[in-house]
Amino acid sequence: MIQQIIDALNELTEGEGYFSIDQAVRVDSDLHLTLTMYKEVYGRTVGKHASWSIICEDVRENNLGISSSFLYLRILRDHPVLFKYNKPYFWILGPKKMAENEKIYGQLFKELSNFLNKYNAVNRIHDFLPVQPGFTQDHITLTFGPQEIADIYRKVLEKESMQVTLESYPFIHSDTGTEQILLFVNAEHSLYVVAEHFHITRMD
């Protein structure tokens, strides 16, 4: 369903239009949005290109504001900012011998940045960088995170012939994992709605 909005965006060349949430109304646990794509010429709004009604059903959380403009819209299931909603967390450990290996830490920073940048969430990198090492009998604590973050650590350490160890972190989330995320991305930050379902209808 989200593809119809992206198709409409593709009908305009870059710089000719923008998205705006014209209305957001809470109805019980649902959120009703009116999303409009406006035409723009030389920085001046000259009319509407298309409008949609979006019903976000069983909303868990949102950080949308009214009259917020966007350049791009897409639907994601696993925005890093929202891992807490449907991802179990792991305690991510590595071998003690990597504690002083600056090359590995630099590579981790690069890989985490690349991953988070895809979702306009680089500002959350501190959540997943190696913490101040805590030593167990055979390992050091690296960080805490969901499977996607663990996979990045595994990829980097395997290049250095090392292994990641995962242990269940007590902060386990019991959500079903069926939530979806409607993500609006602009140059500054991401705005989102986490809901069970989205129903999108073109209004014109």
PyMOL commands that set and color helices and strands:
alter all, ss='L'
color gray80, all
select helices_A, chain A and resi 3-10+80-86+96-98+102-117+122-127+147-159
alter helices_A, ss='H'
color red, helices_A
select strands_A, chain A and resi 17-27+30-41+44-62+69-70+72-76+90-95+139-145+165-168+180-185+190-202
alter strands_A, ss='S'
color yellow, strands_A
deselect
rebuild
show_as cartoon
